Amino acid sequence: MLSDHALAAFRSALGADRVFDDAATRALYACDETPRRVEPDAVLFPSSHDDVAALARIALEHRIALTLRGAGSGNVGGALPAPGSVVVSFECMRRVLEFDPANRLIVVEAGVVTDEIDRIARGAGLFYPPDPGSSAYCRIGGNLAMNAGGPRAVKYGVTRDYVLGLRAVTGDGREIRTGCRTTKGVTGYDLTRLLVGSGGTLALVTEATLKLLPAPEAVATLRVCFASTRDALDAVSRVMHQSVVPCALEFMDHRSIDAIRPTGTADDLPPDTRALLMVEADGAVEDLPRQIAALKQALGGAGLLEIRSGFERDAIAQLWAARKSLSNAVKQIAPLKINEDVVVPVSQLADFVDFIDHTAQAQNLAVVSFGHAGNGNLHVNLMVHPDDADEMERARLAHEAILLRVLALGGTLSGEHGIGTEKRRFVPLEIEPATLAIMRSIKQQFDPHGLLNPGKLFPD
Ligand SMILES: Cc1cc2nc3c(=O)[nH]c(=O)nc-3n(C[C@H](O)[C@H](O)[C@H](O)COP(=O)(O)OP(=O)(O)OC[C@H]3O[C@@H](n4cnc5c(N)ncnc54)[C@H](O)[C@@H]3O)c2cc1C
């Protein structure tokens, strides 16, 4: 338990109203989106960079482990408290420190909600491209730690591509600045790119300077139905092999379509639909018809059942309804979701999904696959009953077989969710010992006492 001395030091540095060790607060901050719970010893709510620097130094002095937290929407236990740790919640650090449309940048504190950045940018004809599905509530600090990306990643890239510089505090309380304010810069090592995606294991990020882009004038959406998964994924390959890059290229397999049937959002799909693609284009109004024509041509081929187009806001929302209903619908299949976010080369997607189907059949499991097909990034969800030991064992075997297949196909174990606590045992499958040893020595440089997010990212 946290000593009275340490608690008093935190209260004196941050203010008594920013340090909580009561049972209700500890219970509230005991989990993220994973189904596990670990109560922290206390929860701290810093309100500025200086607060974070102060609390890091107190943690160093008392050797207190810190669990960093944005909105707790992560799916891999990144914000799950390490036993005996104190949670640092960034949710009170929500100031926009600078908005500079002329230089297309914005400087924000780590607790700013992702959608808020995009909303401010759009007010000046700009936009912030990274769009994780949780963008209405997740925080930029969490996005930076996990290098979040969403449907727009296929055209615009992920969080890492929009970070110009960071302000942060290391595990031993040093205050650092990385990067610069310009879109070019090669002075020194690129610590910005190192911190982004490091899962909060190297530093507490307090502020970020983010790059913005001119907002596209218009968007058009295609909902494309196919008779089989292979037909749909072959079409994905064709789309990615021509010159018009869609700003979304999302895939749903046949089990996903079965899952949404009870919601009614599949009612207007052709009855024999076994796979669905959502394809979006954006740009200048006069250029959209050309883009849509090129995309339709690439999508045409074996197994195409129907293409519906939407150009207006309501029509677009209507087309996305099936995809948007999926997350909740999947939860009805079984109480526990073993959720993978693997990536394979786009040209290997069809073979990979065939493999998933065969593995699911062989192990008699419900496996639902959907995701950001344009990046080859699939959410493979093994739906299981945790009190059924036999099913859990079959799921374990299927899970490992799927991960090994990903690597054999030249893919990677996580496209956007990161490693956290949930996937760290699989890391040695992908990263060889010499590389992992260098990563551990980098961790040692930033956090010599291992106080930041212990038990995350690295295998035991
Ligand atoms: C419905 C739903 C849809 C989602 N869709 C997507 C998607 O499309 N794409 C995607 O990439 N992810 C998605 N996610 C996962 C999740 O939302 C992202 O990983 C997001 O970036 C987490 O942000 P958060 O603020 O909730 O961070 P948390 O979950 O609180 O923390 C995530 C990690 O960041 C670390 N961290 C938080 N703040 C800081 C900081 N200031 N400094 C250093 N480390 C910090 C934490 O320790 C933890 O390791 C989705 C999740 C849900 C529930």
The ligand as an SDF file (V2000), in Angstrom:
LIG
                    3D

 53 58  0  0  0  0  0  0  0  0999 V2000
  -15.1090    0.8770  -29.4300 C   0  0  0  0  0  0  0  0  0  0  0  0
  -13.6160    0.9850  -29.5840 C   0  0  0  0  0  0  0  0  0  0  0  0
  -13.1040    1.2380  -30.8430 C   0  0  0  0  0  0  0  0  0  0  0  0
  -11.7230    1.3440  -31.0130 C   0  0  0  0  0  0  0  0  0  0  0  0
  -11.2530    1.5880  -32.2670 N   0  0  0  0  0  0  0  0  0  0  0  0
   -9.9290    1.7480  -32.4480 C   0  0  0  0  0  0  0  0  0  0  0  0
   -9.4190    2.0370  -33.7470 C   0  0  0  0  0  0  0  0  0  0  0  0
  -10.1540    2.1610  -34.7180 O   0  0  0  0  0  0  0  0  0  0  0  0
   -8.0890    2.2130  -33.8600 N   0  0  0  0  0  0  0  0  0  0  0  0
   -7.2360    2.1140  -32.7900 C   0  0  0  0  0  0  0  0  0  0  0  0
   -6.0350    2.3300  -32.9620 O   0  0  0  0  0  0  0  0  0  0  0  0
   -7.6930    1.8010  -31.5560 N   0  0  0  0  0  0  0  0  0  0  0  0
   -9.0020    1.6290  -31.3580 C   0  0  0  0  0  0  0  0  0  0  0  0
   -9.4800    1.3320  -30.1140 N   0  0  0  0  0  0  0  0  0  0  0  0
   -8.5240    1.1480  -28.9960 C   0  0  0  0  0  0  0  0  0  0  0  0
   -8.2650    2.4170  -28.1400 C   0  0  0  0  0  0  0  0  0  0  0  0
   -9.3630    3.2990  -28.2010 O   0  0  0  0  0  0  0  0  0  0  0  0
   -6.9970    3.1250  -28.6010 C   0  0  0  0  0  0  0  0  0  0  0  0
   -5.8590    2.3330  -28.2740 O   0  0  0  0  0  0  0  0  0  0  0  0
   -6.7870    4.4980  -27.9650 C   0  0  0  0  0  0  0  0  0  0  0  0
   -5.6250    5.0770  -28.5330 O   0  0  0  0  0  0  0  0  0  0  0  0
   -6.6520    4.4660  -26.4530 C   0  0  0  0  0  0  0  0  0  0  0  0
   -6.7870    5.7880  -25.9610 O   0  0  0  0  0  0  0  0  0  0  0  0
   -7.1770    6.0350  -24.4310 P   0  0  0  0  0  0  0  0  0  0  0  0
   -7.1590    7.5020  -24.1970 O   0  0  0  0  0  0  0  0  0  0  0  0
   -8.4210    5.3400  -24.0790 O   0  0  0  0  0  0  0  0  0  0  0  0
   -5.9250    5.3810  -23.7200 O   0  0  0  0  0  0  0  0  0  0  0  0
   -5.8700    4.2900  -22.5440 P   0  0  0  0  0  0  0  0  0  0  0  0
   -6.6090    3.0590  -22.9360 O   0  0  0  0  0  0  0  0  0  0  0  0
   -6.2230    4.9300  -21.2700 O   0  0  0  0  0  0  0  0  0  0  0  0
   -4.3140    3.9960  -22.5560 O   0  0  0  0  0  0  0  0  0  0  0  0
   -3.7210    3.3890  -23.6870 C   0  0  0  0  0  0  0  0  0  0  0  0
   -2.2070    3.3350  -23.4450 C   0  0  0  0  0  0  0  0  0  0  0  0
   -1.6890    4.6510  -23.4630 O   0  0  0  0  0  0  0  0  0  0  0  0
   -0.9070    4.8890  -22.2890 C   0  0  0  0  0  0  0  0  0  0  0  0
   -1.0290    6.3200  -22.0290 N   0  0  0  0  0  0  0  0  0  0  0  0
   -2.1790    7.0290  -21.8650 C   0  0  0  0  0  0  0  0  0  0  0  0
   -1.9060    8.3260  -21.7150 N   0  0  0  0  0  0  0  0  0  0  0  0
   -0.5470    8.4480  -21.7750 C   0  0  0  0  0  0  0  0  0  0  0  0
    0.3590    9.5560  -21.6950 C   0  0  0  0  0  0  0  0  0  0  0  0
   -0.0770   10.8020  -21.5380 N   0  0  0  0  0  0  0  0  0  0  0  0
    1.6880    9.3240  -21.8030 N   0  0  0  0  0  0  0  0  0  0  0  0
    2.1520    8.0610  -22.0050 C   0  0  0  0  0  0  0  0  0  0  0  0
    1.3460    6.9790  -22.0900 N   0  0  0  0  0  0  0  0  0  0  0  0
    0.0080    7.1780  -21.9840 C   0  0  0  0  0  0  0  0  0  0  0  0
   -1.5080    3.9710  -21.2470 C   0  0  0  0  0  0  0  0  0  0  0  0
   -0.6130    3.6550  -20.2240 O   0  0  0  0  0  0  0  0  0  0  0  0
   -1.8300    2.7470  -22.0930 C   0  0  0  0  0  0  0  0  0  0  0  0
   -0.6830    1.9480  -22.2350 O   0  0  0  0  0  0  0  0  0  0  0  0
  -10.8540    1.1940  -29.9040 C   0  0  0  0  0  0  0  0  0  0  0  0
  -11.3820    0.9310  -28.6350 C   0  0  0  0  0  0  0  0  0  0  0  0
  -12.7430    0.8230  -28.4760 C   0  0  0  0  0  0  0  0  0  0  0  0
  -13.2860    0.5520  -27.1100 C   0  0  0  0  0  0  0  0  0  0  0  0
  1  2  1  0
  2  3  1  0
  2 52  2  0
  3  4  2  0
  4  5  1  0
  4 50  1  0
  5  6  2  0
  6  7  1  0
  6 13  1  0
  7  8  2  0
  7  9  1  0
  9 10  1  0
 10 11  2  0
 10 12  1  0
 12 13  2  0
 13 14  1  0
 14 15  1  0
 14 50  1  0
 15 16  1  0
 16 17  1  0
 16 18  1  0
 18 19  1  0
 18 20  1  0
 20 21  1  0
 20 22  1  0
 22 23  1  0
 23 24  1  0
 24 25  2  0
 24 26  1  0
 24 27  1  0
 27 28  1  0
 28 29  2  0
 28 30  1  0
 28 31  1  0
 31 32  1  0
 32 33  1  0
 33 34  1  0
 33 48  1  0
 34 35  1  0
 35 36  1  0
 35 46  1  0
 36 37  1  0
 36 45  1  0
 37 38  2  0
 38 39  1  0
 39 40  1  0
 39 45  2  0
 40 41  1  0
 40 42  2  0
 42 43  1  0
 43 44  2  0
 44 45  1  0
 46 47  1  0
 46 48  1  0
 48 49  1  0
 50 51  2  0
 51 52  1  0
 52 53  1  0
M  END
$$$$
